[in-house]
Amino acid sequence: MRWKVKIAHSALKSMKRFPKQDANRLLFVLEEFQTNPYQGDIEKIKGEDNVWRIRVGTYRILYEVFPSEKSVEVFRVERRSTNTYKKR
């Protein structure tokens, strides 16, 4: 069964500011979430339940996994900086 992937409006909006080649690479990774959101260079965010990040070059995708519903909610996509992992 495939996972449902929901991308927050703010995440899509920030991706529009990225170079087209980078945005396409990020979209490819997001499509892979439909198969398995736990693959790739991922790490659980400390202090958060079911919140993960995946590293895609210099970008980070932060997302929450809902295993019982088999769904993923992407809430932030941004270039890595010192503020990337601040509370949402």
N, C-alpha and C positions, 0 to 999 in steps of 0.2 A: 504494500500500500504506500502511496506517495504522501509526503508531508505537504501540508498547506503552508505557503509562505506569504506573509502579509508584510508589506513595506510601508513604514510610516511616511506621511507626506513630507515631513522635514528631512528624512533620509533621502528621498528622491530629489528634493530641491537641492540639497547639498551636492548630490552626484552630478547635477546639471552644470555645476561650476567647475568640475574636473575636466581635464583634457579628454577628448572623445575616446582615445585609445585606452586610457585608464578606466573610464566609466564602463566601456565594453567589457574589460577584464573583470570588473566588479560584478557586472550583471551576469557574466558567465558563472562566477562563484555562487551568486544568489540562486541561479537556476539549479545548481548542484545540491542546494539545500533540500530540494524536493525529493531527492533520493536518500540523503543522509546528512543531517545538520551537524553530525559529530565527526566529520572527516576533515582533513587538512590541518593546517597549523593553528589549532584552536587552544584556548585556555579558558578555564572557568574564572569568572570575576569574583574575587574574594569579597565576602560579606553580602553577596546577593544570591538569591535562590534562582537556579535555572538560567542565569545570565552568563553568556559566553561571549568571547571575542574571537574573530578569525583575522589573521594577518594576511594581507594581500599586498606584497611589496611594502610601500611606505604608507599604505592605508589600513585602517582598522574598521571592521564591521562589527558592531555590537548588537547582539540579538538575545531574545528570551525564547526558551524552548518550553513548550507545553506538551510533555510526552503523552498524557492521557488523551489529548485531542489530536495528537500527531500534527501539531502546528508550530510554526516559527514566526515570531514577530521581530522584524528588523527595525530598531528604533534610532540607530545612529550609524552614519558612514562618514568618516573623516580622515584626513591626513594625520598621521601620528605626530603628537606634540605633548607637551607636559600636561595639558588640560584634557587629554583624550579620555582618561578614565575617571574623571570627576563624577560625582553623583548626578544622576539625571534629574 
